[in-house]
Amino acid sequence: MHAPLPRTAAEAFLLSLSATGIAHFFANPGTDCAPLIEGYAHGAARGWTLPRPIACVHETLAVGMAHGASLVTGEAQAVMLHTNVGLANGVMGLLNAASDQVPMLLLSGRTPIVEQGRDGCRDLGIHWGQEMRDQAALVRESCKWDYDARYGEQLPALVERALAIARSAPQGPVYLALAREVLAEPWPRGVPATVPRIAPAEPARPAAAAIERAAAILAGAERPLIVAQRSGTDRHAWQALLDLAERFALPVAEHWSVRPGFPTTHPMHAGFAPGAALASADAVLVLDAMVPWIPAHTTLAAGCQVIQAGADPLKVRIPVRGYPSDLTLAGDIGLILADLAVALAERLAPGDAAVSARRERLAAAHRSAREALFAIARDGGGAPMHPFYATRCINDAFGAQATYVSELALNPALLDLERPGQYFSHALSGGLGWGVPAALGVQLAKPGEAVVACVGDGSHLFANPVAAHQLAEALALPLLICVFDNGAWNTVRAATRAMYPEGAAAGSAAMPLTSLEPAPDYVAIARASRAHAERVVDGRELPAALARARAAMRAGQPALLDLVVRAP
């Protein structure tokens, strides 16, 4: 088959995206997209293979869906926004992607450069109103690379370079601005869009001597602890951590876990609140954790040695981060853990008496901690229901095969997480409105699988639910959205009480700036886009409601359950 011959730079650009492995083109279009829209229509008429265009009616939706799709595929996604105004609306999602180290090619138009005489020149009043001296400044701090394309013939090379940088560890977003005149430039007649070969950097591993030092620290510890945060989408890292923990009875705790990296059902799982374990640990291995603990609330034991490991173990983009690191290992987590297992085997026998005793102690602690949480859940089925009860009911209804996306809703300690990529939580940047768009992206990338988005009511409002339900129907994405509805900004309320426990706000009947009453009718909003939707007030009715929702999902229908929960 002959290579497609583009007519314009926009068509060469779309062909380049396809050639570099981009499967979807998430877009909130504007006037700057005209050459791209024409290119899609021209390419479709000629049977070209181009990224699937996904029209999103809000920028939060476009960036969030790309984020979710990348989480489950491991592949970079492309997002196109409209000049400076669309880019500004997408910045919150970009902050989440940067914090979560998600590879993303963020694109936007820029106002046409010239006023007349060129294809794509200014022809609307907004083309003057949207002019900026430095549009990339809106996103530069959150991107690994940015550029404003000057010439159409640059575009294939720019795409390849941008994606190679985005896909290299530590991964993250990159940004390319595309003026309409650049996209509209004629492509040389009869010349295919050739993409140069620029490979991402290969995964790195620390020197053997550094691994030996780490093994010596862990082997010599009586109370070692591993703290993970975001390694759970790496199948190699998941298995390597599981093997290491099982073999040498090393407890794995997860703090503010955004991508759990260890089975919650495993006896070596030490929970999601490692404060007590950290206070007694004499050696801590931190795996790719931006925030392994809260220094204001946690004091390490005297003499505790800390190893920080990951592609960016010192988190160089964060100006203030004072966590100790007696040994810093830069490299791929899976490779580091595999090498560490070999080095530990030379120092520590799995049948060692101390290892065996530690294994029994940790297994008993795991059983006790899980049972304490389950007891709270079992007693929480009233009206309103406890969020722990809701979490456990959702787990029981969908099991380990579902993929869960949670934004200030589920407690992962109550879920049976048994495989990599089973659970995703919001990035530590905390940009609200991420959960439902990300779950839509997960569902798009995993057709036929059960995807459950659990979000707080405030988070759901931030996600532009009308736009989200519209796209779920348009793309036939049968996910379930569970709104944990407590009628308040509970995170804000809890933070205020934590900071001022004896203050006037904590003692007030109605804390200022935290109420979401009167709440909109979330069920009516979902039904406006033909979703199956129910409101569940009494927890005893939740299992049956979940069964009905799952039946609707299996029939290809999106679903929503508005769960009235008490504040924990």
C-alpha positions in Angstrom: 0.0 0.0 0.0 1.3 3.5 -0.9 1.9 5.9 2.0 -0.8 8.6 2.4 0.1 11.9 0.7 -1.1 14.8 2.8 -2.2 18.1 1.2 -1.6 20.3 4.3 0.6 20.5 7.4 -2.5 19.6 9.4 -2.9 16.3 7.5 0.8 15.6 7.9 0.5 16.3 11.6 -2.5 13.8 12.0 -0.6 11.2 10.1 2.4 11.7 12.3 0.4 11.2 15.4 -0.8 7.9 14.1 2.7 6.8 13.1 4.0 7.5 16.6 1.3 5.3 18.2 -1.3 7.8 19.3 -4.7 6.0 19.3 -7.0 8.8 20.4 -7.2 12.6 19.7 -9.2 14.2 22.6 -10.3 17.6 21.6 -12.3 20.6 22.7 -12.3 22.3 19.4 -12.3 25.9 18.4 -11.8 28.0 15.3 -8.1 27.0 15.3 -9.1 23.4 14.6 -10.5 24.0 11.1 -7.5 22.6 9.2 -7.5 19.6 11.5 -11.2 19.0 11.0 -10.7 19.3 7.2 -7.8 16.9 7.5 -9.9 14.3 9.3 -12.7 14.5 6.7 -10.2 14.2 3.9 -8.4 11.3 5.5 -11.6 9.4 6.2 -12.6 9.7 2.6 -9.3 8.1 1.6 -9.2 5.4 4.3 -6.3 6.7 6.2 -5.5 5.4 9.6 -5.7 8.3 12.0 -6.2 8.7 15.8 -9.8 8.4 16.7 -11.2 11.9 17.2 -13.0 12.3 20.6 -15.0 15.5 20.8 -15.3 16.6 24.4 -17.6 19.4 25.4 -15.3 20.7 28.2 -11.6 20.9 28.6 -11.6 19.2 32.0 -13.3 16.2 30.3 -10.7 16.1 27.5 -7.6 16.2 29.7 -9.1 13.9 32.3 -10.1 11.3 29.8 -6.6 11.3 28.3 -5.2 10.9 31.8 -7.4 7.9 32.5 -6.7 6.2 29.2 -3.0 6.6 29.7 -3.2 5.0 33.2 -4.6 1.7 31.8 -2.7 1.6 28.5 0.6 3.0 29.6 0.6 5.0 26.3 0.7 8.7 25.8 -2.5 10.5 24.7 -3.0 13.6 22.6 -5.3 16.4 23.7 -6.2 19.5 21.6 -7.6 22.6 23.3 -8.7 26.0 21.9 -6.0 28.8 22.0 -5.4 30.5 25.4 -9.0 30.2 26.7 -9.3 26.5 26.2 -5.7 26.0 27.5 -6.6 27.9 30.6 -9.6 25.7 31.3 -7.3 22.6 30.8 -4.6 23.7 33.2 -6.1 22.0 36.3 -6.1 18.7 34.5 -2.6 19.3 33.3 -1.5 19.9 36.9 -2.9 16.5 37.8 -1.2 14.8 34.8 2.2 16.4 35.7 1.9 15.4 39.4 0.9 11.9 38.4 3.7 11.6 35.8 1.3 10.8 33.0 2.7 11.1 29.4 0.6 13.4 27.4 0.9 15.5 24.3 -1.0 18.7 25.1 -1.8 20.8 22.1 -3.5 24.0 21.6 -4.1 26.5 18.8 -2.8 30.0 19.1 -4.5 33.0 17.6 -3.6 33.4 14.0 -0.4 35.4 13.6 -1.2 37.6 10.6 -4.2 39.7 9.8 -4.4 39.0 6.0 -2.8 37.3 3.1 -2.3 33.8 4.3 -4.5 30.7 4.6 -5.8 30.6 8.2 -5.2 34.3 8.9 -7.4 36.2 11.3 -11.1 36.5 10.3 -13.0 36.7 13.6 -13.0 39.3 16.3 -11.7 36.8 18.9 -8.5 36.4 16.9 -7.4 39.7 18.3 -8.9 39.2 21.8 -7.1 35.8 22.2 -3.6 37.1 21.5 -0.9 36.6 24.2 2.7 37.5 24.4 3.7 34.1 25.9 0.8 31.6 25.7 3.0 28.7 26.8 3.6 30.4 30.1 0.2 29.1 31.1 1.5 25.6 31.1 5.3 25.7 31.1 5.8 24.9 34.8 3.8 21.7 34.4 5.4 20.5 31.2 8.7 18.8 30.4 9.0 20.5 27.1 7.2 23.2 25.1 7.4 24.8 21.7 5.4 27.1 19.4 5.6 25.6 15.9 6.9 28.0 13.3 6.6 26.1 10.0 4.4 23.3 8.8 7.2 21.1 7.7 8.5 20.9 11.3 5.4 19.1 12.6 6.3 15.4 12.1 9.7 15.9 13.8 8.2 18.0 16.6 5.6 15.3 17.3 8.3 12.6 17.5 10.6 14.6 19.7 7.8 15.7 22.0 6.5 12.2 22.5 10.0 10.8 23.1 10.5 13.3 25.9 7.0 12.6 27.3 7.6 8.9 27.4 11.0 9.0 29.0 11.2 8.6 32.8 10.0 10.4 34.7 7.2 10.6 32.3 5.0 13.7 32.0 3.1 16.1 29.7 4.7 18.1 26.9 3.1 21.1 25.1 3.0 22.2 21.4 1.3 25.3 20.2 -0.1 25.2 16.6 -1.0 28.5 14.9 -3.8 28.1 12.3 -1.5 29.4 9.5 1.1 26.7 10.3 -1.6 24.0 10.1 -2.9 25.4 6.9 0.4 25.5 5.1 0.5 23.4 1.9 2.5 20.2 2.2 5.0 19.5 -0.6 3.0 17.8 -3.3 3.6 14.0 -3.5 5.7 13.8 -0.4 4.6 11.5 2.5 4.8 12.7 6.1 8.0 11.0 7.2 8.5 10.8 11.0 12.1 10.7 12.2 13.1 7.9 14.6 13.6 9.3 18.2 13.3 6.6 20.8 12.4 7.4 24.4 15.2 6.8 27.0 15.5 3.1 28.1 14.7 2.3 31.8 17.7 2.9 34.0 19.0 0.9 37.0 21.4 1.9 39.8 25.0 0.6 39.9 25.5 -2.7 41.6 27.4 -1.2 44.5 24.4 1.0 45.3 22.1 -2.0 45.3 24.5 -3.8 47.6 24.4 -0.9 50.1 20.6 -1.0 50.0 20.5 -4.7 50.6 22.8 -4.4 53.5 20.6 -1.8 55.1 17.4 -3.9 54.8 19.1 -7.2 55.8 20.5 -5.6 58.9 17.1 -4.1 60.0 14.9 -5.7 62.6 11.9 -3.6 61.6 12.2 -2.8 57.9 9.3 -1.1 56.1 8.6 -0.4 52.4 6.4 2.7 51.6 4.9 2.8 48.1 2.6 5.4 46.4 2.3 5.2 42.7 3.9 2.1 41.2 0.8 0.0 40.8 0.4 0.3 37.0 3.8 -1.2 36.4 3.2 -5.0 36.2 6.9 -5.7 36.5 7.2 -3.6 39.6 4.1 -5.1 41.1 5.4 -8.6 40.7 8.9 -7.7 41.8 7.6 -6.0 45.0 5.3 -9.0 45.7 8.2 -11.5 45.3 10.5 -9.4 47.5 7.9 -8.9 50.3 6.9 -12.6 50.4 10.4 -13.9 50.3 11.9 -11.8 53.0 8.7 -10.8 55.1 9.0 -7.1 54.3 5.9 -5.1 55.1 4.5 -2.8 52.4 2.6 0.3 53.5 1.0 2.7 51.1 0.6 6.4 52.0 -1.9 8.6 50.0 -1.7 5.9 47.4 -2.6 7.1 43.9 -1.8 3.8 42.2 -1.7 0.9 44.8 1.3 -1.3 44.1 0.7 -4.3 46.4 -2.3 -6.6 47.0 -4.5 -5.4 49.9 -5.4 -9.0 50.6 -1.8 -10.1 51.1 -0.5 -10.7 54.7 2.5 -8.4 54.1 0.3 -5.4 53.3 0.7 -2.9 56.1 -2.2 -0.7 55.3 -2.6 2.9 54.1 -1.7 4.7 57.3 1.9 3.9 58.0 2.5 6.4 60.8 2.9 3.9 63.6 5.1 1.6 61.5 7.3 4.5 60.5 7.8 5.5 64.1 9.2 2.1 65.0 11.0 1.2 61.7 14.8 1.1 61.7 15.0 1.0 57.8 12.6 2.4 55.3 12.6 1.9 51.5 10.5 4.6 49.8 9.3 3.6 46.3 8.5 6.5 44.0 6.6 8.4 46.7 6.3 12.1 46.5 4.8 12.2 50.0 5.8 9.0 51.9 4.6 10.4 55.2 3.6 13.8 56.7 6.6 15.2 58.6 4.3 17.3 60.9 2.6 14.1 62.1 5.4 11.5 61.9 8.8 11.2 63.6 11.2 8.5 62.4 12.9 6.4 65.1 16.5 7.5 66.0 19.0 5.8 63.7 16.4 4.8 61.0 18.0 4.7 57.6 15.9 5.8 54.6 16.4 4.7 51.0 14.6 6.8 48.4 14.1 5.0 45.0 12.5 5.8 41.7 13.0 7.4 38.3 13.1 10.8 40.1 13.7 9.9 43.7 14.4 13.4 44.9 11.4 14.9 43.1 13.5 17.7 41.6 10.5 19.9 40.5 9.4 20.4 44.1 11.3 23.3 45.7 10.6 22.2 49.3 10.8 18.5 50.1 13.0 17.7 53.1 12.5 13.9 53.4 15.8 12.2 54.5 17.6 9.9 52.1 20.7 8.1 53.3 20.8 6.3 50.0 19.2 7.6 46.8 18.6 5.1 44.0 17.6 6.6 40.6 16.1 4.1 38.2 13.2 1.9 37.2 11.3 0.6 40.2 10.9 -2.9 38.8 14.6 -3.2 37.9 15.6 -1.9 41.3 13.4 -4.4 43.2 14.5 -7.3 41.1 18.2 -6.5 41.6 17.5 -5.9 45.3 16.0 -9.4 45.7 19.1 -11.0 44.3 21.4 -9.0 46.6 19.2 -9.7 49.7 19.2 -13.4 48.9 23.0 -13.4 49.5 22.5 -11.9 53.0 19.1 -13.1 54.3 17.6 -16.6 54.1 13.8 -16.7 53.7 13.7 -19.4 56.4 15.7 -17.4 58.8 14.1 -17.4 62.3 13.9 -13.6 62.5 12.2 -13.5 59.0 9.8 -16.3 60.0 8.8 -14.5 63.2 8.4 -11.2 61.4 6.2 -12.9 58.8 3.8 -14.3 61.5 3.7 -11.0 63.3 2.8 -9.1 60.2 0.2 -11.6 59.0 -1.6 -11.3 62.4 -1.5 -7.5 62.3 -2.9 -7.6 58.7 -5.8 -9.8 59.7 -6.6 -7.7 62.8 -6.5 -4.4 60.9 -8.7 -5.6 58.1 -11.2 -7.1 60.5 -11.5 -3.8 62.4 -12.3 -2.0 59.2 -14.8 -4.7 58.1 -16.5 -4.4 61.4 -17.1 -0.7 60.9 -18.4 -1.4 57.4 -20.8 -4.2 58.6 -22.4 -1.8 61.1 -22.7 1.1 58.7 -25.7 0.1 56.6 -28.3 2.6 58.0 -29.6 5.8 56.6 -27.4 7.6 55.8 -25.0 4.8 55.3 -21.3 4.8 56.3 -18.9 5.3 53.4 -17.0 2.2 54.5 -20.2 0.2 54.1 -20.7 1.6 50.7 -17.1 0.8 49.7 -17.5 -2.8 50.8 -20.8 -3.3 49.0 -19.3 -2.0 45.8 -16.4 -4.3 46.2 -18.7 -7.3 46.8 -20.8 -6.4 43.8 -17.9 -6.1 41.3 -15.0 -8.0 42.8 -11.4 -8.0 41.7 -12.2 -7.8 38.0 -13.5 -4.3 38.0 -11.3 -1.2 37.7 -12.0 1.4 40.3 -11.4 5.1 40.0 -11.8 7.0 43.2 -11.8 10.7 44.0 -12.3 11.4 47.7 -14.7 8.4 48.0 -13.5 4.8 48.4 -11.2 3.6 51.2 -8.8 1.3 49.4 -8.1 -0.6 52.5 -11.6 -2.1 52.3 -11.2 -3.2 48.7 -9.8 -6.5 47.6 -7.1 -5.2 45.3 -5.3 -8.1 43.7 -3.8 -7.0 40.4 -1.9 -4.1 39.0 -4.0 -1.2 37.6 -7.1 -2.2 39.5 -7.5 1.1 41.5 -6.6 4.7 40.7 -7.0 7.7 43.0 -6.6 11.4 42.3 -3.1 12.9 42.0 -1.5 14.6 44.9 -2.0 17.9 43.1 -5.6 17.6 44.2 -7.3 19.2 41.1 -11.0 18.3 41.6 -13.2 17.0 38.9 -10.6 14.4 37.8 -12.5 11.2 38.8 -15.4 10.9 36.3 -13.4 12.1 33.3 -10.5 9.7 34.1 -13.0 6.8 34.5 -14.5 7.6 31.1 -10.9 7.4 29.7 -10.4 4.1 31.4 -13.7 2.7 30.0 -12.8 4.0 26.5 -9.4 2.1 26.8 -11.0 -1.0 28.3 -14.2 -1.7 26.4 -16.2 -4.6 27.8 -14.8 -4.4 31.3 -16.5 -3.0 34.4 -15.3 0.4 35.4 -16.6 2.0 38.6 -16.0 5.7 39.3 -16.6 6.7 43.0 -16.5 10.4 43.7 -17.5 12.8 46.4 -20.5 15.0 45.5 -18.2 18.1 45.3 -15.8 16.3 43.0 -18.7 15.3 40.8 -19.9 18.9 40.4 -16.3 19.9 39.5 -16.3 17.3 36.7 -19.1 19.0 34.8 -21.6 16.1 35.1 -23.8 17.3 32.2 -20.7 17.2 29.9 -19.6 13.8 31.3 -23.0 12.1 30.9 -23.3 13.5 27.4 -20.0 12.0 26.3 -20.7 8.7 28.1 -23.9 8.4 26.0 -22.2 9.6 22.8 -19.4 7.0 23.0 -21.6 4.3 24.6 -19.3 4.0 27.6 -21.2 1.9 30.2 -19.4 2.8 33.4 -21.0 3.2 36.8 -20.6 6.5 38.7 -21.2 6.3 42.4 -21.6 9.7 44.0 -20.8 9.6 47.7 -23.3 12.3 48.7 -22.8 13.9 52.1 -23.9 17.4 51.1 -20.6 19.1 52.0 -17.0 19.8 51.1 -16.0 17.2 53.7 -12.3 17.5 53.0 -12.4 21.2 53.6 -14.4 20.7 56.8 -12.0 18.0 58.1 -9.0 20.2 57.3 -10.5 23.1 59.3 -11.3 20.9 62.3 -7.8 19.4 62.2 -6.2 22.9 62.2 -8.6 24.4 64.7 -10.0 21.5 66.8 -11.3 23.8 69.5 -12.2 26.7 67.1 -15.5 28.4 66.4 -15.8 26.7 63.0 -15.5 23.2 64.5 -18.2 24.0 67.1 -20.6 25.6 64.7 -23.8 23.9 63.5 -23.1 25.0 59.9 -19.4 25.5 59.1 -19.0 28.4 56.7 -18.0 27.7 53.1 -18.4 23.9 53.3 -22.1 23.2 52.5 -23.3 21.9 49.1 -26.9 22.3 50.0 -29.3 22.6 48.2 -27.8 19.7 46.2 -28.8 19.3 42.5 -30.7 16.2 41.5 -27.8 14.0 40.3 -30.2 11.3 39.2 -32.1 13.7 37.0 -28.9 15.0 35.4 -27.8 11.4 34.6 -31.2 10.5 33.2 -31.1 13.6 30.9 -28.5 11.6 29.0 -30.5 8.3 29.2 -28.3 6.7 31.9 -29.7 4.3 34.4 -29.8 6.3 37.7 -31.1 5.8 41.2 -30.8 7.5 44.6 -30.0 5.2 47.5 -30.7 6.6 51.0 -30.8 3.4 53.1 -27.7 1.3 52.9 -29.8 -1.9 53.1 -31.0 -1.1 49.6 -27.6 -0.7 48.1 -26.7 -4.3 47.1 -29.9 -4.5 45.1 -29.3 -1.1 43.5 -25.8 -2.2 42.6 -27.2 -5.3 40.9 -29.6 -3.3 38.8 -26.8 -0.9 37.9 -24.6 -3.7 36.8 -27.3 -5.2 34.7 -27.7 -1.9 32.9 -24.0 -1.7 32.3 -24.0 -5.2 30.8 -26.7 -4.0 28.5 -24.4 -1.1 27.4 -26.0 1.7 29.4 -24.1 4.1 31.6 -25.3 4.2 35.2 -25.2 6.4 38.3 -26.0 5.8 41.9 -26.5 8.8 44.3 -25.4 7.3 47.6 -26.4 9.3 50.7 -23.6 8.8 53.1 -22.7 10.2 56.5 -19.5 12.2 57.0 -16.8 9.8 58.4 
